[in-house]
Amino acid sequence: MRISSEEIEDWQSGNNVRNGEIAKLEVLNTHKQSDDMYIHGRKQSLRARYVYGFIFFATNLLAWFFRDYGAKFLKPLQNLRTCKIDQDECFHAGGVLHVSLGCFIFFFVMFVTTSGAQKLHGFQNTWHSRWWILKFILYFVSLVVPFVIPESFILLYGEVAHIGAGIFLVLQLISMLEFIAWCNSNWMPHPQSNKCDFLGLILSTISFITSYGGIIMMYFMYASNSTCLFNIFTITWTAILVKVMMGVSLHSKVNEGLLSSSIMGLYIVFLCWSVIQSEPQTGNCRSQLRSNKDIDWSTIVGFLIAICSIVMATFSTGIDTRSFQFKKDRVQLEDDIPYNYSIFHFVFAMGSMYFAMLFISWDLNHPTKEWSIDVGWASTWIKIINEWFAASIYLWKLLSPVLLKKVENHEESDEQIQLSV
């Protein structure tokens, strides 16, 4: 049987078509497998954040146990002397610093080993998101190391922790300002448009009512006596700051709107309330809701809420890695990591110093009461500075575009005058 050339060409063309279809199917399968791998890797990375948050929460509880009950249950460790107090309170601060240093070592090692991570298929992503047995061993070793090194290093760490805690507060403020800017850009209309965004208006109204309602309640609870000059000054100055921020944001040259200033005002009022809560209980300037002598259920609940607040503040600041990146216009690819691992671990490392300062009230030589946190004049003044610094940074963020534009216009007018001359 003889086959014609036309039949041979048809058979070859048919084979070519089938081969092309097979090649396309193989490419599609490859892409599907890679997409599934990226989706699975991204899910693992996002779940890993909560594991690190739980580790940080457990470390906070361990530091509390060492501070309040370590001297009773860990008698072989009572020779740890990291302060000048001759009583058991010295062990309280020392135990907190030892646990905090262990937590710092763990997250700092994670920060170093995950620096430069960019892709989901990289080794650093695998180290960050998996290998939990090895990392729990690293965490255990990190907690043991501070108890075998000389106490002089613990004292040095206690001083350095003041700086690390301050860095954490600055990072938290940056994250807060970025959140306010995001809310303002998404929930408020453009200044040049005539649209009215009811959601932004409602949130602004609620925030301002809550802010001034909180100020009135603080006057009633903490400044009812005319001798409470410190509380009266702190609350009054907070009210002035809220009013100034609202006035500047509504100025015709700034035109930032109400939402950003209302949220920032609510944050400032919260910081003011936190200042008063850190103030030592003296005279009748404190609310009678808290007992001076006995530890009741409200004290325990307040302490647990404070610990959860520390963990949530650290976690929310850590996952907001975009706020600390210089290039924010970078396009997110499908194989990129969902957040910056090194920034995430750096925030938790600074957070370990921050919770240490809160547990010892920012003073190595200050004895702390059981179930108390961040109470003392050192804590009070640090929070006052933090409040004023936050308001100043927000006002500068509002005024800087106007001032810089005025400087540029002045320089342009000088250049025109020189050219005309």
Order of alpha helices (4+ residues) and beta strands (2+ residues): alpha-alpha-alpha-alpha-alpha-alpha-alpha-alpha-alpha-alpha-alpha
